């Protein structure tokens, strides 16, 4: 069994061969902590969580690092606007990020290095770049000189000479640059801004340097997988390669073997942006939907394709999960699944084929259909398989009754679980007493509050609409 991954660098699917099969290394660019994370930023977290789970099934150890960018001009501006310190603001949003991502059923990475804890590694890498003639100091800044790196542009498949000529719209001209494509490694800080002492005076790092410095410090000079959204390919990841390669003796040591990028998330067909007003935070969505619905919705398109985020997408993800959890109703939790069941083999082969997750979801639904047709022991065995299958993509880990009782933040003023259970008990008693009018009244009363009852031989269970 081999894992195949699409590599942005070579623009094709390749067999994944780790440098050291005893410890696979993966790095994914994490959040800049100055506000609640938006739904577009959750897509890579969920996708690479599934890759993390896949790798953990195949290799004894996987070291997955996801950084926290806690030094950034956006953080400085937000702290100033709020009248709080930069440390307070970033700590608050680190906690919020971790909570939100946990709600989406993502496993925490093995390590989450923070930029401000790794300034020494950045200064070292910048010094190495200067020593090797790839970077220069100018007006208190240190810049990477792009023309010194013949390989520059290889990830984004852009031509170096065009970029140096300033053909790209993304490069900014500045008096301290030798060439417009040169990018900032270090910049001076005024007294009111965060800064660290360095050979070039008090200052702070440019954004790109933190990832290559932390990769080298916490993982290795060459790592197996680096992931992120497609929007990071240029300039961020291109610059990471330049820094992470040129800082070493030979300058030829490969920085990352497999580059993986997820597609954009569009809101109702448009690119999400604050200016268009179609900007949703994960936190806002979690008020309205279970985290698992958001996760499922994020998995409905192939990870390299754009994902169109609509309200319908969330309702249809909710219905899909209702169907899957419906098949798990009354499933005993303690049954050992048959891990050689053909559905699990099929599912694993889809994941190994460059994370074909929509096909995995189809397998889950086929299993649910089989469960609905089965009875007794066979049904219980299939339910155990479906639970395991869900785990491969971080779904279906809740008790099914709890799933159907989920309450949104908006509904919290409504009936509590205990209120509902009490009314159901009263209804059962009324039926026993042959007071059918009262029993019916309770059913209607609950229906009006969005609670549907379902009677069976085992008793009455209920669902929040
Ligand atoms: Zn990065």
Boltz pocket constraint, residues with backbone or C-beta under 6 A from the ligand:
constraints:
  - pocket:
      binder: B
      contacts: [[A, 28], [A, 29], [A, 30], [A, 208], [A, 211], [A, 236], [A, 240]]
      max_distance: 6.0
